Amino acid sequence: MAPRLRPLTVSLRSNDAGHNSAVNTEPQMRRILLTFAVLVALALPAASAARESTPNDGTLSVREARGSITIQGRGAVIGSIRNGSVTINDPVDGDGTGPIVTGDDWSKERSDTMTTWGGNRVRFRIIGGTFRIVVKGRGINLSMVGKGNVTMKGIGTEDDGSYSVNGQGYSPIPPFSFPFPLSSTSP
């Protein structure tokens, strides 16, 4: 006869609680399960979104921008806004992490695939897959690795921020609509 396996915790009904009142395992089990759930939640997006970069991927870095930046592309974007909004359209479900936004004061769902978030100190990222991002505001900082089309437009102050493509030196963001393709061959 096989030995009887004991469960990890014993469920105590209220009338049996006196038998083990010194040790209540429920809070400990909740902490363990919560820790496990957090670890899984952090590990899965990174693992599912991991992809090898292609030789044609370009890089974009934006520092302290004022105005608007639109990116239609494929790859990964991580960014923050001191004050403003970000609209992310993720048209293909499951081809990356999907939009992850924190620190927003408000959000508005525009369609099944597009949402706008806004406020102060908003952080956002989308890793893997195809997307369209429109960032508007002040204090825009972002980094992108991938391919696509970028359009920038400052608000016309002396310091609308700066940008760098493919590790080159930083240039001022122009006060007019400035579109360019992003790839490894972008100037």
N, C-alpha and C positions, 0 to 999 in steps of 0.2 A: 504494500500500500504506500503510495507517494505521500511525502510529508505535506501537511496543509500549509499553504502560503498565507502569511498575514498581510493585510492591506497596510499601505503607508500611514494612513490615518484611520482612526476609528471614529465613526459618526456617533456622537452622543445625543440621544434624545433628551429633552428637557428633564424627564423624570429620572434619567441615569446620570445627569451632569455631576451629581455629588460624588460619584465614584472616582472622578478624575478632575476635580475642580482646580487642582493646583497647576495643571498643564492643559492649556487649550491650544491645540495644534492648528486651528483654523487661521489665525493671523499669520503664522509662519508659512503655511501653505499658500496663502494668498500672495505674500511677498515673493515666494519662490516662483509661483506661476506668473506674476507680473514681471519679474526680472527676466524670466524665460521669454515671455511675449515681447518685451522690449528688444532683447537680443535678436530674436527672429525678425522683428520688424526692421531693425537696422541692417541686418545681414542680407535679407532677400532682395531689396531694391538694388543694392550694390552688385550682388551676384548676377541678377537678371539683366542689369543694364550694362554689365561689363562687355566691352567689345574692343577688338583691336582697332587702333587708329589706322587709317589708310594713308598711303603716301601723299594723297591730294588734300588732306586736312590742313586747314589754315588755323591761325589763332588770332583772337581779337581781345584786347584789353582796353577797358574804358575806366577813366578815373575822374571822379567828382564832376560828372557831366550835368549840365542844365539844359533842358530841352526835351527832345524825343529821340529814341533809338528804336528802329524796327529791324527785326531779324527774321528772315524766312529761310529756314535751313534744316540741317540734319547734323546731329552731334550732341554737344552738351553745353549748357549755359548755367552759370552760377552768378547770382548778383544780389544787390541790395539797393534800396532807395531811401534817402533820408526823409523825403516828403514827396509823395506822388502816387502813381498807380502803375500796375503792370497787368496787361491783358495777355493771356496765353491761350492759344488755340492748339490743341493736341489732337489732330484729326484721325490718327491711327491708334486705336486702343491696343495696349499691350506691346508696343514696339519700343518701349523704354519705361522709365520710372513714372511718367506722367508728371504733371506739375506738382511741386511741393512748395507751399508758400507759408511763411510764418510771420508773425508780427503785424498782420493786417488789422486795420480798424473796421473795415467793411469789405464785403465782396458782393458781386452781382453775376449770376449765371446768365451768359448771353445766349448760349445754345448748349446742346449736348456735349460739344467738344471745346467750348470757349467760355472762360470766366475772367472777370476783372477783379483785382484786389487792390485796395488802396489804404493809405494812412501814412504814419510816420514810422520809420525804421522797419520797412517791409523787406523781408529776405525771400528769395525765390531761387528755384533750380528746376531744371528738367534735364535728365541725362538719358541719352539714347533716343533714337527715333527722329521723326520729322515733326516740326513745330513752327509756329509763327508767334513771335513775342513783340509786343509794343510796350515800351517803357517810357513814361512821361513823368517829369518832375525835376527835382533838385537833388544833388548828391547821389547821382546814379553811378554805381560802380558795378562792373560786370566783367566776366571772362567767358570766352567761348572757344571751343575746339570743335572744328568740323568744317562743313561746306555750306554755302548759301549766299544769300543776298542781304546786304546791310544798307540801311538808310539812316543817316544821322542829320539832326538839325538842332543847332543851339538856339538860345532865345535872344541872342544878339548883345550879350554883355561882354565886357573885356575878358572875362574868364568863364567860358562855358564848358570848361573841362578839357580833357585831352584823351586821345586814343592811340593805340599802337597795333599794327598789323604784323603778324609773323615775327615778333620779336624786334622789330625795327624801333627807332626812336619815337617818342611820343610827339604827336602833332595836335594843334588846337582844333577843337570841333568847330566847323564853320557855322555861321549864322543863317545859312541857306540849306535847302535839301541837298544832301550829298550822298548819292547812292554808289555802291561798289560791290563787286562780287568778292566773296571770301573763299580762298582756297590756298594751297601751298604756294601758288604762283602769284598771289596778289601782291602788288607793290607796297 
